């Protein structure tokens, strides 16, 4: 396990965007597989590989790069010297108001388009319910993430928590 962590650290140092994007793709696919098999009990014969592929594509091509850039932006732009708790609160607020709402819009729209569904209907029927549920979990996760986790591991933390959420 220690050697795997060292290899991941080395990859993060050499190619941070690629490493975080590939990690996100793998973990999004893993999360969807866990949902289909563990929660929905679809069985391997009924596994929707297309859905898992869409999740991997979204994670690796959209969420991973966007979250990597976003967390770097927050780290650089929201700095309140001598007020660490207020700084964390400001980062959480920005994350939830700006990134969470935009990411949810992009996620629902792209999933609908890739599945051949109407994106406007998907947004209308699920956006506010999903955003409300997001706000029950993610502010506390992100406060912890911003306070204790080094910048280069924040996307990984979000991905790992998403597996459980």
N, C-alpha and C positions, 0 to 999 in steps of 0.2 A: 504494500500500500504506500509506503514511504517513497519508493522508487517511482510509482505512478504519479504521486504528487510532485516530485522533483521534475519529472518529464513534463507535466502540465505547466509548472512554473517556468521551465525553460522555454516551452512553446509560447507562453504568454509574453515572455521577454522578447523573443525573436519576432513573433508575428501576432501581436495582441488582437487585432481585429479578426483575422482569420481563425485564430484559436477560439475566441469567444463566439464567433458565428457558427463554427462547426460544433462546438460544445452545445450551443443552443439548439441547433438542428437535431442533434442526437437526443437531447433531453426532451424536446417537444415531441419527437416521435415516441420516445419511451413513455412519456405522460399519456399520449393518446392510446398507446397499446395497453397501458395499465387501466385506463378508463374503459376501453372496449372489453378487455378480458376480466379485469377484477371487479369493476363496478357494474357494467352493463351485461356481463356474463355472456358475451356473444359466441364464445368458442372460436377456436382457430379456423374452422371451416367457414364461419360467417364474419371473420375479421375483415373490416373495410380497409384494405390496403391503400386505396385512393385517399381516404381521410387521413391516414397516418402520413402518407406522402405529402399531402397538403400542409399538414402541421409541421413537418420537417422543413419544407420549403419556406413556409412563413417564418419559422424560428431562425433558420440559417440565413435567409436573404433579407428579411425585414426586421424582426425583433432583435436579433443578436447585434447587428450593426447599429440599429437605432438606439438600443439601450446602452451600448458601449459608448457611443458619442454623447448621449444624454447624460450619463453619470459623470463623464469627464467635464461636460459643460457645467453641470451643477457644482462640481468640485471647484472649478475655476471661477465661476461667476457669482456664486452665493458664498461670500466670505464675510463673517462678522467677527473680527478679532476681539477676543476677550468675552465673547458671548456665545460659547459653544452650543448651549441648549437652544438658543434662539436661531442659530445657524442651522441646526438640525431641523427644527420646526419649519423654517423657511424652505429648506430643501424638500421636506416631506410635502409641504403645501404645494410647491411648484410641481413636484412629481405627480401628485394626485390631481391637481387642477389641469395641468397642461399635458403631461405625458400620458397619464392613465386614460384620460378622455380621448385624446388623439389616437393613442395606440388601440383602444377598444374600437374606435370607428374604423381604423385601417384593418384591424383583425377581422371584424364582422363582415366588412365589405369584401375583403380579399377572399375570405373563406366562401362567401356566397358566390362570388364570381367564379372561383375555381371549381365549385360544385355545380355550376350552371343554374344557380338560384338568383332571385331578384334581390340585389343588395339593399335597395330601399326598404323592402318588406322585412328583410332580416334586421336592419337597424330599427325600424319602427317597432317590431315585435320583441326585440331582446335588449336593446341598448340600455335603457334606464334601469331595468332590473339587474342586468349584469354590472353596471356601474355602481349601483347601490350595494351589491354583494362585494364588489371590489373594495369599497370603502370600509367594509366591516373587517377586512383582513389586512390589507396592504399598508395603511398608515403606520400601524405598529411594527410590521415587518420592516418597512423602509426606515423608520426611526432607528431601529436596532442596526440595520444594515449601514446607515450613514454614520452611526456613532462608533461601531466596533469593527467593521469590516474594511480592509484596505480597498481602495478604488478598483484595483485590478481583479478583485474577487466578487464584486457586487453583482455583476450579471449572473455569475454562477450561483450565488445565494438566491437570487430571484428565481432562477430556473429550478433549483432544488426545492424551494418552498412551493413553487407551482406544481410540482409532482404530488404534493400532499394536499394542495388546496382543492 
